């Protein structure tokens, strides 16, 4: 687990999600499948989506700079 815990069902950290997104995974379902986050109760899926959206916005901002 990397970073603060995001998915307590499967012990996945926020850093694990950020690393997947950084490596090119840009789909919520694929992130969940590859990390095992959001596959238990699913209550962390909105937070995973928020992290994804934030990182995508940052990437768009960096491209514009």
PDB file of N, H, CA, C and O in Angstrom:
ATOM      1  N   UNK A   1       0.848  -1.169   0.000  1.00  0.00           N
ATOM      2  CA  UNK A   1       0.000   0.000   0.000  1.00  0.00           C
ATOM      3  C   UNK A   1       0.896   1.236   0.000  1.00  0.00           C
ATOM      4  O   UNK A   1       1.843   1.339   0.780  1.00  0.00           O
ATOM      5  N   UNK A   2       0.575   2.169  -0.893  1.00  0.00           N
ATOM      6  H   UNK A   2      -0.194   2.086  -1.527  1.00  0.00           H
ATOM      7  CA  UNK A   2       1.328   3.407  -0.990  1.00  0.00           C
ATOM      8  C   UNK A   2       0.406   4.560  -0.619  1.00  0.00           C
ATOM      9  O   UNK A   2      -0.671   4.710  -1.196  1.00  0.00           O
ATOM     10  N   UNK A   3       0.829   5.376   0.348  1.00  0.00           N
ATOM     11  H   UNK A   3       1.704   5.254   0.817  1.00  0.00           H
ATOM     12  CA  UNK A   3       0.043   6.537   0.738  1.00  0.00           C
ATOM     13  C   UNK A   3      -1.090   6.179   1.677  1.00  0.00           C
ATOM     14  O   UNK A   3      -1.205   5.056   2.167  1.00  0.00           O
ATOM     15  N   UNK A   4      -1.931   7.195   1.909  1.00  0.00           N
ATOM     16  H   UNK A   4      -1.837   8.108   1.511  1.00  0.00           H
ATOM     17  CA  UNK A   4      -3.049   6.961   2.834  1.00  0.00           C
ATOM     18  C   UNK A   4      -4.026   5.964   2.228  1.00  0.00           C
ATOM     19  O   UNK A   4      -4.213   5.907   1.013  1.00  0.00           O
ATOM     20  N   UNK A   5      -4.638   5.186   3.098  1.00  0.00           N
ATOM     21  H   UNK A   5      -4.486   5.232   4.085  1.00  0.00           H
ATOM     22  CA  UNK A   5      -5.543   4.127   2.642  1.00  0.00           C
ATOM     23  C   UNK A   5      -6.771   4.732   1.970  1.00  0.00           C
ATOM     24  O   UNK A   5      -7.403   5.652   2.489  1.00  0.00           O
ATOM     25  N   UNK A   6      -7.078   4.197   0.826  1.00  0.00           N
ATOM     26  H   UNK A   6      -6.564   3.450   0.404  1.00  0.00           H
ATOM     27  CA  UNK A   6      -8.220   4.655   0.051  1.00  0.00           C
ATOM     28  C   UNK A   6      -9.302   3.580   0.037  1.00  0.00           C
ATOM     29  O   UNK A   6     -10.492   3.875   0.157  1.00  0.00           O
ATOM     30  N   UNK A   7      -8.879   2.358  -0.108  1.00  0.00           N
ATOM     31  H   UNK A   7      -7.913   2.119  -0.206  1.00  0.00           H
ATOM     32  CA  UNK A   7      -9.803   1.223  -0.138  1.00  0.00           C
ATOM     33  C   UNK A   7      -9.484   0.317   1.044  1.00  0.00           C
ATOM     34  O   UNK A   7      -8.491  -0.410   1.029  1.00  0.00           O
ATOM     35  N   UNK A   8     -10.323   0.365   2.056  1.00  0.00           N
ATOM     36  H   UNK A   8     -11.129   0.956   2.068  1.00  0.00           H
ATOM     37  CA  UNK A   8     -10.060  -0.458   3.236  1.00  0.00           C
ATOM     38  C   UNK A   8     -10.437  -1.922   3.001  1.00  0.00           C
ATOM     39  O   UNK A   8      -9.924  -2.804   3.690  1.00  0.00           O
ATOM     40  N   UNK A   9     -11.311  -2.189   2.054  1.00  0.00           N
ATOM     41  H   UNK A   9     -11.728  -1.472   1.494  1.00  0.00           H
ATOM     42  CA  UNK A   9     -11.674  -3.577   1.754  1.00  0.00           C
ATOM     43  C   UNK A   9     -10.467  -4.365   1.250  1.00  0.00           C
ATOM     44  O   UNK A   9     -10.262  -5.515   1.638  1.00  0.00           O
ATOM     45  N   UNK A  10      -9.668  -3.738   0.381  1.00  0.00           N
ATOM     46  H   UNK A  10      -9.834  -2.804   0.066  1.00  0.00           H
ATOM     47  CA  UNK A  10      -8.551  -4.439  -0.252  1.00  0.00           C
ATOM     48  C   UNK A  10      -7.195  -3.804   0.037  1.00  0.00           C
ATOM     49  O   UNK A  10      -6.200  -4.119  -0.615  1.00  0.00           O
ATOM     50  N   UNK A  11      -7.166  -2.902   1.025  1.00  0.00           N
ATOM     51  H   UNK A  11      -7.975  -2.646   1.555  1.00  0.00           H
ATOM     52  CA  UNK A  11      -5.903  -2.290   1.470  1.00  0.00           C
ATOM     53  C   UNK A  11      -5.122  -1.643   0.323  1.00  0.00           C
ATOM     54  O   UNK A  11      -3.952  -1.955   0.099  1.00  0.00           O
ATOM     55  N   UNK A  12      -5.784  -0.742  -0.395  1.00  0.00           N
ATOM     56  H   UNK A  12      -6.734  -0.489  -0.213  1.00  0.00           H
ATOM     57  CA  UNK A  12      -5.153  -0.030  -1.504  1.00  0.00           C
ATOM     58  C   UNK A  12      -4.979   1.431  -1.099  1.00  0.00           C
ATOM     59  O   UNK A  12      -5.904   2.061  -0.586  1.00  0.00           O
ATOM     60  N   UNK A  13      -3.793   1.952  -1.335  1.00  0.00           N
ATOM     61  H   UNK A  13      -3.042   1.440  -1.751  1.00  0.00           H
ATOM     62  CA  UNK A  13      -3.491   3.325  -0.981  1.00  0.00           C
ATOM     63  C   UNK A  13      -3.706   4.296  -2.132  1.00  0.00           C
ATOM     64  O   UNK A  13      -3.757   3.907  -3.299  1.00  0.00           O
ATOM     65  N   UNK A  14      -3.830   5.559  -1.775  1.00  0.00           N
ATOM     66  H   UNK A  14      -3.789   5.875  -0.827  1.00  0.00           H
ATOM     67  CA  UNK A  14      -4.015   6.611  -2.764  1.00  0.00           C
ATOM     68  C   UNK A  14      -2.858   6.639  -3.769  1.00  0.00           C
ATOM     69  O   UNK A  14      -3.069   6.865  -4.960  1.00  0.00           O
ATOM     70  N   UNK A  15      -1.646   6.409  -3.284  1.00  0.00           N
ATOM     71  H   UNK A  15      -1.474   6.225  -2.317  1.00  0.00           H
ATOM     72  CA  UNK A  15      -0.478   6.398  -4.166  1.00  0.00           C
ATOM     73  C   UNK A  15      -0.522   5.294  -5.207  1.00  0.00           C
ATOM     74  O   UNK A  15      -0.022   5.465  -6.319  1.00  0.00           O
ATOM     75  N   UNK A  16      -1.117   4.164  -4.853  1.00  0.00           N
ATOM     76  H   UNK A  16      -1.522   4.025  -3.950  1.00  0.00           H
ATOM     77  CA  UNK A  16      -1.259   3.072  -5.822  1.00  0.00           C
ATOM     78  C   UNK A  16      -2.130   3.524  -6.998  1.00  0.00           C
ATOM     79  O   UNK A  16      -1.835   3.225  -8.156  1.00  0.00           O
ATOM     80  N   UNK A  17      -3.198   4.242  -6.683  1.00  0.00           N
ATOM     81  H   UNK A  17      -3.438   4.484  -5.743  1.00  0.00           H
ATOM     82  CA  UNK A  17      -4.113   4.731  -7.720  1.00  0.00           C
ATOM     83  C   UNK A  17      -3.403   5.781  -8.574  1.00  0.00           C
ATOM     84  O   UNK A  17      -3.486   5.748  -9.801  1.00  0.00           O
ATOM     85  N   UNK A  18      -2.709   6.708  -7.924  1.00  0.00           N
ATOM     86  H   UNK A  18      -2.641   6.735  -6.927  1.00  0.00           H
ATOM     87  CA  UNK A  18      -1.994   7.752  -8.649  1.00  0.00           C
ATOM     88  C   UNK A  18      -0.931   7.164  -9.567  1.00  0.00           C
ATOM     89  O   UNK A  18      -0.739   7.651 -10.681  1.00  0.00           O
ATOM     90  N   UNK A  19      -0.246   6.134  -9.120  1.00  0.00           N
ATOM     91  H   UNK A  19      -0.402   5.738  -8.215  1.00  0.00           H
ATOM     92  CA  UNK A  19       0.775   5.484  -9.944  1.00  0.00           C
ATOM     93  C   UNK A  19       0.162   4.826 -11.182  1.00  0.00           C
ATOM     94  O   UNK A  19       0.723   4.906 -12.275  1.00  0.00           O
ATOM     95  N   UNK A  20      -0.986   4.180 -11.006  1.00  0.00           N
ATOM     96  H   UNK A  20      -1.442   4.116 -10.118  1.00  0.00           H
ATOM     97  CA  UNK A  20      -1.649   3.559 -12.161  1.00  0.00           C
ATOM     98  C   UNK A  20      -2.045   4.610 -13.190  1.00  0.00           C
ATOM     99  O   UNK A  20      -1.837   4.430 -14.389  1.00  0.00           O
ATOM    100  N   UNK A  21      -2.616   5.707 -12.708  1.00  0.00           N
ATOM    101  H   UNK A  21      -2.785   5.853 -11.733  1.00  0.00           H
ATOM    102  CA  UNK A  21      -3.031   6.779 -13.616  1.00  0.00           C
ATOM    103  C   UNK A  21      -1.804   7.349 -14.323  1.00  0.00           C
ATOM    104  O   UNK A  21      -1.831   7.599 -15.528  1.00  0.00           O
ATOM    105  N   UNK A  22      -0.735   7.550 -13.568  1.00  0.00           N
ATOM    106  H   UNK A  22      -0.713   7.346 -12.589  1.00  0.00           H
ATOM    107  CA  UNK A  22       0.501   8.067 -14.141  1.00  0.00           C
ATOM    108  C   UNK A  22       1.113   7.147 -15.179  1.00  0.00           C
ATOM    109  O   UNK A  22       1.822   7.599 -16.079  1.00  0.00           O
ATOM    110  N   UNK A  23       0.838   5.848 -15.053  1.00  0.00           N
ATOM    111  H   UNK A  23       0.262   5.481 -14.322  1.00  0.00           H
ATOM    112  CA  UNK A  23       1.379   4.889 -16.017  1.00  0.00           C
ATOM    113  C   UNK A  23       0.500   4.749 -17.256  1.00  0.00           C
ATOM    114  O   UNK A  23       0.812   3.977 -18.163  1.00  0.00           O
ATOM    115  N   UNK A  24      -0.607   5.504 -17.289  1.00  0.00           N
ATOM    116  H   UNK A  24      -0.861   6.131 -16.552  1.00  0.00           H
ATOM    117  CA  UNK A  24      -1.424   5.506 -18.502  1.00  0.00           C
ATOM    118  C   UNK A  24      -2.812   4.923 -18.375  1.00  0.00           C
ATOM    119  O   UNK A  24      -3.569   4.935 -19.345  1.00  0.00           O
ATOM    120  N   UNK A  25      -3.170   4.415 -17.213  1.00  0.00           N
ATOM    121  H   UNK A  25      -2.555   4.405 -16.425  1.00  0.00           H
ATOM    122  CA  UNK A  25      -4.517   3.856 -17.027  1.00  0.00           C
ATOM    123  C   UNK A  25      -5.468   5.019 -16.776  1.00  0.00           C
ATOM    124  O   UNK A  25      -5.332   5.727 -15.779  1.00  0.00           O
ATOM    125  N   UNK A  26      -6.428   5.222 -17.671  1.00  0.00           N
ATOM    126  H   UNK A  26      -6.538   4.647 -18.482  1.00  0.00           H
ATOM    127  CA  UNK A  26      -7.301   6.396 -17.605  1.00  0.00           C
ATOM    128  C   UNK A  26      -8.786   6.052 -17.475  1.00  0.00           C
ATOM    129  O   UNK A  26      -9.636   6.920 -17.671  1.00  0.00           O
ATOM    130  N   UNK A  27      -9.106   4.816 -17.153  1.00  0.00           N
ATOM    131  H   UNK A  27      -8.415   4.111 -16.993  1.00  0.00           H
ATOM    132  CA  UNK A  27     -10.496   4.365 -17.058  1.00  0.00           C
ATOM    133  C   UNK A  27     -10.761   3.853 -15.648  1.00  0.00           C
ATOM    134  O   UNK A  27      -9.992   3.046 -15.126  1.00  0.00           O
ATOM    135  N   UNK A  28     -11.844   4.316 -15.030  1.00  0.00           N
ATOM    136  H   UNK A  28     -12.469   4.971 -15.454  1.00  0.00           H
ATOM    137  CA  UNK A  28     -12.167   3.946 -13.657  1.00  0.00           C
ATOM    138  C   UNK A  28     -12.233   2.435 -13.468  1.00  0.00           C
ATOM    139  O   UNK A  28     -11.637   1.904 -12.531  1.00  0.00           O
ATOM    140  N   UNK A  29     -12.940   1.746 -14.334  1.00  0.00           N
ATOM    141  H   UNK A  29     -13.424   2.177 -15.096  1.00  0.00           H
ATOM    142  CA  UNK A  29     -13.078   0.292 -14.184  1.00  0.00           C
ATOM    143  C   UNK A  29     -11.728  -0.417 -14.306  1.00  0.00           C
ATOM    144  O   UNK A  29     -11.462  -1.384 -13.591  1.00  0.00           O
ATOM    145  N   UNK A  30     -10.888   0.063 -15.205  1.00  0.00           N
ATOM    146  H   UNK A  30     -11.104   0.848 -15.786  1.00  0.00           H
ATOM    147  CA  UNK A  30      -9.570  -0.547 -15.380  1.00  0.00           C
ATOM    148  C   UNK A  30      -8.686  -0.278 -14.158  1.00  0.00           C
ATOM    149  O   UNK A  30      -7.935  -1.150 -13.723  1.00  0.00           O
ATOM    150  N   UNK A  31      -8.784   0.932 -13.610  1.00  0.00           N
ATOM    151  H   UNK A  31      -9.394   1.641 -13.963  1.00  0.00           H
ATOM    152  CA  UNK A  31      -8.029   1.254 -12.391  1.00  0.00           C
ATOM    153  C   UNK A  31      -8.448   0.308 -11.268  1.00  0.00           C
ATOM    154  O   UNK A  31      -7.600  -0.239 -10.562  1.00  0.00           O
ATOM    155  N   UNK A  32      -9.745   0.119 -11.108  1.00  0.00           N
ATOM    156  H   UNK A  32     -10.434   0.563 -11.682  1.00  0.00           H
ATOM    157  CA  UNK A  32     -10.258  -0.768 -10.059  1.00  0.00           C
ATOM    158  C   UNK A  32      -9.801  -2.199 -10.288  1.00  0.00           C
ATOM    159  O   UNK A  32      -9.393  -2.882  -9.349  1.00  0.00           O
ATOM    160  N   UNK A  33      -9.869  -2.648 -11.521  1.00  0.00           N
ATOM    161  H   UNK A  33     -10.201  -2.093 -12.283  1.00  0.00           H
ATOM    162  CA  UNK A  33      -9.463  -4.017 -11.850  1.00  0.00           C
ATOM    163  C   UNK A  33      -7.978  -4.247 -11.560  1.00  0.00           C
ATOM    164  O   UNK A  33      -7.606  -5.271 -10.988  1.00  0.00           O
ATOM    165  N   UNK A  34      -7.140  -3.299 -11.955  1.00  0.00           N
ATOM    166  H   UNK A  34      -7.443  -2.467 -12.421  1.00  0.00           H
ATOM    167  CA  UNK A  34      -5.691  -3.471 -11.800  1.00  0.00           C
ATOM    168  C   UNK A  34      -5.219  -3.271 -10.363  1.00  0.00           C
ATOM    169  O   UNK A  34      -4.202  -3.837  -9.963  1.00  0.00           O
ATOM    170  N   UNK A  35      -5.952  -2.463  -9.576  1.00  0.00           N
ATOM    171  H   UNK A  35      -6.778  -2.003  -9.900  1.00  0.00           H
ATOM    172  CA  UNK A  35      -5.518  -2.168  -8.211  1.00  0.00           C
ATOM    173  C   UNK A  35      -6.270  -2.974  -7.156  1.00  0.00           C
ATOM    174  O   UNK A  35      -5.813  -3.082  -6.018  1.00  0.00           O
ATOM    175  N   UNK A  36      -7.403  -3.534  -7.519  1.00  0.00           N
ATOM    176  H   UNK A  36      -7.774  -3.447  -8.444  1.00  0.00           H
ATOM    177  CA  UNK A  36      -8.338  -4.202  -6.616  1.00  0.00           C
ATOM    178  C   UNK A  36      -9.117  -3.228  -5.740  1.00  0.00           C
ATOM    179  O   UNK A  36      -9.907  -3.662  -4.902  1.00  0.00           O
ATOM    180  N   UNK A  37      -8.916  -1.936  -5.913  1.00  0.00           N
ATOM    181  H   UNK A  37      -8.274  -1.584  -6.594  1.00  0.00           H
ATOM    182  CA  UNK A  37      -9.699  -0.937  -5.166  1.00  0.00           C
ATOM    183  C   UNK A  37     -11.092  -0.855  -5.778  1.00  0.00           C
ATOM    184  O   UNK A  37     -11.257  -0.982  -6.991  1.00  0.00           O
ATOM    185  N   UNK A  38     -12.072  -0.643  -4.943  1.00  0.00           N
ATOM    186  H   UNK A  38     -11.939  -0.539  -3.958  1.00  0.00           H
ATOM    187  CA  UNK A  38     -13.437  -0.485  -5.430  1.00  0.00           C
ATOM    188  C   UNK A  38     -14.124  -1.771  -5.805  1.00  0.00           C
ATOM    189  O   UNK A  38     -15.231  -1.743  -6.343  1.00  0.00           O
ATOM    190  N   UNK A  39     -13.496  -2.903  -5.536  1.00  0.00           N
ATOM    191  H   UNK A  39     -12.597  -2.925  -5.099  1.00  0.00           H
ATOM    192  CA  UNK A  39     -14.095  -4.183  -5.908  1.00  0.00           C
ATOM    193  C   UNK A  39     -14.789  -4.862  -4.733  1.00  0.00           C
ATOM    194  O   UNK A  39     -15.441  -5.892  -4.905  1.00  0.00           O
ATOM    195  N   UNK A  40     -14.649  -4.284  -3.531  1.00  0.00           N
ATOM    196  H   UNK A  40     -14.120  -3.447  -3.391  1.00  0.00           H
ATOM    197  CA  UNK A  40     -15.328  -4.832  -2.354  1.00  0.00           C
ATOM    198  C   UNK A  40     -16.690  -4.168  -2.248  1.00  0.00           C
ATOM    199  O   UNK A  40     -17.607  -4.479  -3.007  1.00  0.00           O
ATOM    200  N   UNK A  41     -16.810  -3.257  -1.305  1.00  0.00           N
ATOM    201  H   UNK A  41     -16.065  -3.004  -0.688  1.00  0.00           H
ATOM    202  CA  UNK A  41     -18.092  -2.581  -1.096  1.00  0.00           C
ATOM    203  C   UNK A  41     -18.336  -1.480  -2.121  1.00  0.00           C
ATOM    204  O   UNK A  41     -19.482  -1.102  -2.367  1.00  0.00           O
ATOM    205  N   UNK A  42     -17.252  -0.957  -2.725  1.00  0.00           N
ATOM    206  H   UNK A  42     -16.322  -1.264  -2.525  1.00  0.00           H
ATOM    207  CA  UNK A  42     -17.391   0.059  -3.766  1.00  0.00           C
ATOM    208  C   UNK A  42     -17.510   1.488  -3.264  1.00  0.00           C
ATOM    209  O   UNK A  42     -17.644   2.411  -4.067  1.00  0.00           O
ATOM    210  N   UNK A  43     -17.464   1.689  -1.963  1.00  0.00           N
ATOM    211  H   UNK A  43     -17.355   0.939  -1.311  1.00  0.00           H
ATOM    212  CA  UNK A  43     -17.652   3.044  -1.435  1.00  0.00           C
ATOM    213  C   UNK A  43     -16.491   3.978  -1.778  1.00  0.00           C
ATOM    214  O   UNK A  43     -16.641   5.195  -1.674  1.00  0.00           O
ATOM    215  N   UNK A  44     -15.351   3.446  -2.179  1.00  0.00           N
ATOM    216  H   UNK A  44     -15.230   2.457  -2.263  1.00  0.00           H
ATOM    217  CA  UNK A  44     -14.194   4.278  -2.530  1.00  0.00           C
ATOM    218  C   UNK A  44     -14.194   4.688  -4.008  1.00  0.00           C
ATOM    219  O   UNK A  44     -13.379   5.517  -4.413  1.00  0.00           O
ATOM    220  N   UNK A  45     -15.072   4.133  -4.795  1.00  0.00           N
ATOM    221  H   UNK A  45     -15.733   3.460  -4.466  1.00  0.00           H
ATOM    222  CA  UNK A  45     -15.076   4.438  -6.232  1.00  0.00           C
ATOM    223  C   UNK A  45     -15.236   5.929  -6.534  1.00  0.00           C
ATOM    224  O   UNK A  45     -14.565   6.425  -7.439  1.00  0.00           O
ATOM    225  N   UNK A  46     -16.091   6.665  -5.820  1.00  0.00           N
ATOM    226  H   UNK A  46     -16.636   6.262  -5.085  1.00  0.00           H
ATOM    227  CA  UNK A  46     -16.169   8.119  -6.084  1.00  0.00           C
ATOM    228  C   UNK A  46     -14.837   8.829  -5.809  1.00  0.00           C
ATOM    229  O   UNK A  46     -14.474   9.757  -6.531  1.00  0.00           O
ATOM    230  N   UNK A  47     -14.122   8.410  -4.792  1.00  0.00           N
ATOM    231  H   UNK A  47     -14.417   7.656  -4.205  1.00  0.00           H
ATOM    232  CA  UNK A  47     -12.825   9.023  -4.483  1.00  0.00           C
ATOM    233  C   UNK A  47     -11.799   8.660  -5.561  1.00  0.00           C
ATOM    234  O   UNK A  47     -10.975   9.495  -5.933  1.00  0.00           O
ATOM    235  N   UNK A  48     -11.844   7.437  -6.058  1.00  0.00           N
ATOM    236  H   UNK A  48     -12.513   6.759  -5.755  1.00  0.00           H
ATOM    237  CA  UNK A  48     -10.952   7.038  -7.148  1.00  0.00           C
ATOM    238  C   UNK A  48     -11.252   7.881  -8.381  1.00  0.00           C
ATOM    239  O   UNK A  48     -10.334   8.347  -9.056  1.00  0.00           O
ATOM    240  N   UNK A  49     -12.525   8.076  -8.674  1.00  0.00           N
ATOM    241  H   UNK A  49     -13.271   7.697  -8.125  1.00  0.00           H
ATOM    242  CA  UNK A  49     -12.928   8.897  -9.826  1.00  0.00           C
ATOM    243  C   UNK A  49     -12.438  10.326  -9.659  1.00  0.00           C
ATOM    244  O   UNK A  49     -12.005  10.947 -10.630  1.00  0.00           O
ATOM    245  N   UNK A  50     -12.501  10.856  -8.446  1.00  0.00           N
ATOM    246  H   UNK A  50     -12.854  10.351  -7.658  1.00  0.00           H
ATOM    247  CA  UNK A  50     -12.032  12.220  -8.177  1.00  0.00           C
ATOM    248  C   UNK A  50     -10.527  12.329  -8.426  1.00  0.00           C
ATOM    249  O   UNK A  50     -10.066  13.289  -9.044  1.00  0.00           O
ATOM    250  N   UNK A  51      -9.767  11.350  -7.946  1.00  0.00           N
ATOM    251  H   UNK A  51     -10.141  10.571  -7.444  1.00  0.00           H
ATOM    252  CA  UNK A  51      -8.316  11.351  -8.175  1.00  0.00           C
ATOM    253  C   UNK A  51      -8.028  11.299  -9.672  1.00  0.00           C
ATOM    254  O   UNK A  51      -7.161  12.020 -10.166  1.00  0.00           O
ATOM    255  N   UNK A  52      -8.751  10.450 -10.387  1.00  0.00           N
ATOM    256  H   UNK A  52      -9.455   9.864  -9.985  1.00  0.00           H
ATOM    257  CA  UNK A  52      -8.586  10.339 -11.834  1.00  0.00           C
ATOM    258  C   UNK A  52      -8.885  11.680 -12.507  1.00  0.00           C
ATOM    259  O   UNK A  52      -8.093  12.159 -13.319  1.00  0.00           O
ATOM    260  N   UNK A  53     -10.018  12.278 -12.172  1.00  0.00           N
ATOM    261  H   UNK A  53     -10.661  11.889 -11.513  1.00  0.00           H
ATOM    262  CA  UNK A  53     -10.405  13.556 -12.777  1.00  0.00           C
ATOM    263  C   UNK A  53      -9.369  14.636 -12.483  1.00  0.00           C
ATOM    264  O   UNK A  53      -9.006  15.406 -13.372  1.00  0.00           O
ATOM    265  N   UNK A  54      -8.893  14.696 -11.245  1.00  0.00           N
ATOM    266  H   UNK A  54      -9.188  14.071 -10.523  1.00  0.00           H
ATOM    267  CA  UNK A  54      -7.901  15.706 -10.867  1.00  0.00           C
ATOM    268  C   UNK A  54      -6.606  15.524 -11.653  1.00  0.00           C
ATOM    269  O   UNK A  54      -6.026  16.499 -12.131  1.00  0.00           O
ATOM    270  N   UNK A  55      -6.155  14.284 -11.787  1.00  0.00           N
ATOM    271  H   UNK A  55      -6.626  13.493 -11.398  1.00  0.00           H
ATOM    272  CA  UNK A  55      -4.911  14.048 -12.527  1.00  0.00           C
ATOM    273  C   UNK A  55      -5.081  14.346 -14.010  1.00  0.00           C
ATOM    274  O   UNK A  55      -4.161  14.861 -14.646  1.00  0.00           O
ATOM    275  N   UNK A  56      -6.244  14.028 -14.569  1.00  0.00           N
ATOM    276  H   UNK A  56      -6.991  13.610 -14.052  1.00  0.00           H
ATOM    277  CA  UNK A  56      -6.488  14.341 -15.977  1.00  0.00           C
ATOM    278  C   UNK A  56      -6.521  15.848 -16.197  1.00  0.00           C
ATOM    279  O   UNK A  56      -6.000  16.338 -17.199  1.00  0.00           O
ATOM    280  N   UNK A  57      -7.131  16.590 -15.271  1.00  0.00           N
ATOM    281  H   UNK A  57      -7.555  16.192 -14.457  1.00  0.00           H
ATOM    282  CA  UNK A  57      -7.142  18.056 -15.364  1.00  0.00           C
ATOM    283  C   UNK A  57      -5.725  18.594 -15.295  1.00  0.00           C
ATOM    284  O   UNK A  57      -5.368  19.492 -16.059  1.00  0.00           O
ATOM    285  N   UNK A  58      -4.906  18.059 -14.387  1.00  0.00           N
ATOM    286  H   UNK A  58      -5.196  17.330 -13.767  1.00  0.00           H
ATOM    287  CA  UNK A  58      -3.523  18.503 -14.273  1.00  0.00           C
ATOM    288  C   UNK A  58      -2.743  18.238 -15.550  1.00  0.00           C
ATOM    289  O   UNK A  58      -1.927  19.061 -15.965  1.00  0.00           O
ATOM    290  N   UNK A  59      -2.989  17.094 -16.175  1.00  0.00           N
ATOM    291  H   UNK A  59      -3.652  16.425 -15.838  1.00  0.00           H
ATOM    292  CA  UNK A  59      -2.309  16.770 -17.436  1.00  0.00           C
ATOM    293  C   UNK A  59      -2.710  17.754 -18.525  1.00  0.00           C
ATOM    294  O   UNK A  59      -1.867  18.204 -19.301  1.00  0.00           O
ATOM    295  N   UNK A  60      -3.993  18.088 -18.584  1.00  0.00           N
ATOM    296  H   UNK A  60      -4.678  17.722 -17.954  1.00  0.00           H
ATOM    297  CA  UNK A  60      -4.470  19.052 -19.579  1.00  0.00           C
ATOM    298  C   UNK A  60      -3.849  20.421 -19.338  1.00  0.00           C
ATOM    299  O   UNK A  60      -3.465  21.110 -20.283  1.00  0.00           O
ATOM    300  N   UNK A  61      -3.749  20.814 -18.071  1.00  0.00           N
ATOM    301  H   UNK A  61      -4.061  20.255 -17.303  1.00  0.00           H
ATOM    302  CA  UNK A  61      -3.160  22.101 -17.707  1.00  0.00           C
ATOM    303  C   UNK A  61      -1.688  22.142 -18.113  1.00  0.00           C
ATOM    304  O   UNK A  61      -1.213  23.149 -18.637  1.00  0.00           O
ATOM    305  N   UNK A  62      -0.976  21.055 -17.871  1.00  0.00           N
ATOM    306  H   UNK A  62      -1.362  20.237 -17.445  1.00  0.00           H
ATOM    307  CA  UNK A  62       0.442  20.998 -18.234  1.00  0.00           C
ATOM    308  C   UNK A  62       0.649  21.087 -19.738  1.00  0.00           C
ATOM    309  O   UNK A  62       1.630  21.675 -20.194  1.00  0.00           O
ATOM    310  N   UNK A  63      -0.260  20.513 -20.508  1.00  0.00           N
ATOM    311  H   UNK A  63      -1.057  20.035 -20.137  1.00  0.00           H
ATOM    312  CA  UNK A  63      -0.154  20.566 -21.972  1.00  0.00           C
ATOM    313  C   UNK A  63      -0.350  21.994 -22.488  1.00  0.00           C
ATOM    314  O   UNK A  63       0.258  22.395 -23.481  1.00  0.00           O
ATOM    315  N   UNK A  64      -1.199  22.748 -21.806  1.00  0.00           N
ATOM    316  H   UNK A  64      -1.693  22.422 -21.000  1.00  0.00           H
ATOM    317  CA  UNK A  64      -1.517  24.117 -22.232  1.00  0.00           C
ATOM    318  C   UNK A  64      -0.366  25.059 -21.905  1.00  0.00           C
ATOM    319  O   UNK A  64      -0.146  26.037 -22.620  1.00  0.00           O
ATOM    320  N   UNK A  65       0.365  24.779 -20.840  1.00  0.00           N
ATOM    321  H   UNK A  65       0.186  23.985 -20.259  1.00  0.00           H
ATOM    322  CA  UNK A  65       1.458  25.662 -20.399  1.00  0.00           C
ATOM    323  C   UNK A  65       2.526  25.851 -21.413  1.00  0.00           C
ATOM    324  O   UNK A  65       3.495  26.568 -21.163  1.00  0.00           O
TER     325      UNK A  65
END
